[in-house]
């Protein structure tokens, strides 16, 4: 059975139906197709037929067509890239591989996923047209950044066509290079012959003089002409006043469309307009009725701005202009029911296995407690799926106070900050949680708030190994064998034991946590546990056993797309050390490069991982006589230990390597260029974009001068003098791309 999410995805990737009798846009389409421009922007207000133009184009196109209908839930760089990959590769043998590579955290969507997809598009063996409808739904800078990387890779003979109500930020630069063509409202406005065609389809006679007059009054606005035709058809009155100014749209839609329906239909339309997509079962649940499927099909048949988005005509979408009008009518006529409708929609989606959609509806109500509980329930799996920006958007929409009022969500907010390299934010939430109590059962599935907070404390390890052992032990005792959090509790207990020097006990706990994580399909804990087991075996000289653990960890990284997660940082650094021992320097270098870029998000918020991973990289650098990188990594470790000094025997391991380095002579170590710092690694992906230095600084919340200094340092360390050269060199080193 196909689930709801799959149905909705299929609807987003399907070329929408175009009603019979639409005015042909073949002349515009032919000109755009014949142009040498790789990017076509269709920019105009609502009602100018942008979607219709794209759909007509798609149906006559002989090249491969990849279609994406965007909505407000797609304003997440990982979600956007995943949609683009699905649309482009859905009929390809490489589909699963391409889509799987689109997951990422923070700037990794820009640093790895976007260039990966760009390379796939650029290498396409056949020309294609990638169509993005409703591009104005993407408001975040992060989405515009990754889209810019994708645009730059469209090969000659292929095109990307984007329709938007608002100015498209990428077009000015591309136009300057004669690489883009923009179609505006002036291009889309209809002439008198278009007006006559619209009226003819509505079975209304229109003289040449009336067509010319009406076209002048509407300024060729297609929606206005269509509404005028409906008015003339239904009222049998002469064509009245119609303006091209859309401030009259509500009057026309009400008088000539909504008012023609009985009150039951009007109410159905108003109330169902809160839904981005409507189906019979969904409308039945939200509107408390049983005939919604029949009603939707009747509305579609009457051409009342309703069209099906799937083959079986089970899901429908209202024309954007019409839906906006209906929502306004709902708020005017019965404002008291809007929140109730969103609450019912949330319940439907939650019960139907789409809790993310449920959150979107709940966030449009005042029920912040229920919203917080639902976000807490699905935040971790949403994070694990790579939709970090979506979780962050939910949390931002909620605001700090509702999160504080539901402490289990504050724990997850702190984890998210720690796992994405936002150490100061993690510290702020950790301080808040120290003095909080909460007695109810947490929605996140943990045994108790005390257990969840104890795991967080053990992970942040601010008070040293003994306190971490106490916290982790509490969590292990409370999390039952079937708990989704038990593997994390066991893993953190193993880390605490390892810091305390209890290697055998740590090994047993890591074995158990790996086993539980594998059964629960928790890839991150599996990767971390296998990586620690590999290190323990390496230190004991059991290299064959270590190799099995490394293979298991890296296999999970690849299978679940965890390349930019914290777990991968440790896994790659451990694997690099193994490959060097095996005598495979090329693979060791690639793994070393992957781990080096992972330092950007592994901070003192998770100190034992930050230090242990860097220590393994330093050992590899030491073994290859790279003195510059070895010393730089030791300085980074010192900075972390300065903030988190109580890391037990791990500090002794660092001191042991530092002692070796301090007595090394010039013949043993070569001081080459220092590696990129974590701050430089965070900036590096933006060199792929066409953002100015000041704009890059704004993205990273740093000054223009700081951004300029970091860019100069990147150039110097990579031995280049331009952005393109820096991107090419960084890609070759494994710091960007796959």
Beta strands, then each sheet from edge to edge (+ up, - down):
strand 1: 39-43
strand 2: 64-69
strand 3: 128-133
strand 4: 159-164
strand 5: 180-183
strand 6: 278-279
strand 7: 306-308
strand 8: 315-318
sheet 1: 2+ 3+ 4+ 1+ 5+
sheet 2: 6+ 8- 7+
end
